[in-house]
Amino acid sequence: MGTFKIEGGHRLQGEITPQGAKNEALQILCAVLLTAEAVTISNIPDIIDVNKLIALLENLGVKIQKKGEGSYTFKADEVNLDYLQSEAFKRDGRGLRGSIMLVGPLLARFGKGYIPKPGGDKIGRRRLDTHFEGFIKLGAAFRYNREEYFYGVEAKKLKGAYMLLDEASVTGTANIVMAAVLAEGTTTIYNAACEPYLQQLCNMLNRMGARISGVGSNLLTIEGVEKLGGTDHRMLPDMIEIGSWIGLAAMTRSELTIKNVSWENLGLIPSVFGKLGITLERKGDDIYIPAHTEGYEIQNYIDGSILTIADAPWPGLTPDLLSIILVVSTQARGEVLIHQKMFESRLFFVDKLLDMGAKIILCDPHRATVIGHDFKSSLKGTTMTSPDIRAGVSLLIAALSAKGESTIHNIEQIDRGYEAIDTRLQAIGARITRV
């Protein structure tokens, strides 16, 4: 188990470039299974979860050629379907939440898709019903082995259908879209997710020959086609990492420039940090954050009541940023209520922040009230263990702002979502060592 040693309390300065988007990568990489032709993808982040998925594709028989840093060509012209029934697949697929999105493309092209119950972050229930209900509506037969926690769907030919999703699941929508593009007839998906990464997937599939309309809305119409071809695709920068660096700059009162952020795909992120009193300046496609030497003040609502920041499906705020926003609030001037609606275990990391001296009231598993220190009292360094990707980075940001030395164990959780985070932070002046 790896460890970070952090000497906090130092200001940072310089430029940092966000990696390719993790959540987009997990969708886009699965989509290469929809065609026998070559698909070239660039700006792929070099992180544990993505590398696990690439290894799964290779074990499935996908030919993979590295073209350069973060750039690969995939060719799925000789897929080994026997691997799906192997003990190796049951073991390897279980360790990655994103492996669920292999099912849609496999079902669409080969008539069957299997997956062990996926792992990932321990942040509460993350049910798979939306995925499989969508496949069933397209005509697939579903089976589940309770002893081995092994799911399967099979169909001789998928047929288009109308469906109203029970939740606007991003991965569920992506999976159903990838199944529907090769189905016979028209599929209509209402209450579809419409995140930028889902839009990226749909646009890529359309370049491959799919017929998807309504991209960017919650109503998708998919005219099934016989087959798809190859394409080139470049992934967006990771909006969660961009939010992480905004929070880091504010907490450490540092002057930072975040490069090439794709402003038009950030949604509410800049305005939410603005409500915490953080100054962001747009310079071309970069975000410039000046040193907040006088701190930052949380806005109240116009009637004077306390600000609530909550997650919601796009174009609402992504739940992946609430942990970072909570940490940033601990040194703000004022109070804020953080409402994590989607996952009931994601706020449980606040006990580590309490040990560091933060003022937080955990109201229930979904809500926490933060009373900011306004930098009049520093957080104190301590020893912590990273419970999941986003909480791990939030604790890392807290440690970089804290007085004294901190130790963070189980940093493999952070490495699952952030590429070479220690060396990139060292380049802007952070005192962080990987042990």
Secondary structure by P-SEA (a helix, b strand, c coil): cbbbbbbcccccbbbbbbcccaaaaaaaaaacccccbbbbbccccccaaaaaaaaaaaaabbbbbbccccccccccccccccccccaaaaaaaaacccccaaaaaaaacccccccccccccccccccaaaaaaaaaaabbbbbbccccccccccccbbbbbbbbbccccaaaaaaaaaaacccccbbbbccccccaaaaaaaaaaaaaccccccccccbbbbbcccccccbbbbbcccaaaaaaaaaaaaaacccccccccccccccaaaaaaaaabbbbbbcccbbbbcccccbbbbbccccccbbbbbbbccccccccaaaaaaaaaccccbbbbbbbcccccccccaaaaaaaccccccccccbbbbbbccccbbbbbbbbbbccaaaaaaaaaaaaacccbbbbccaaaaaacccaaaaaaaaaccccccc
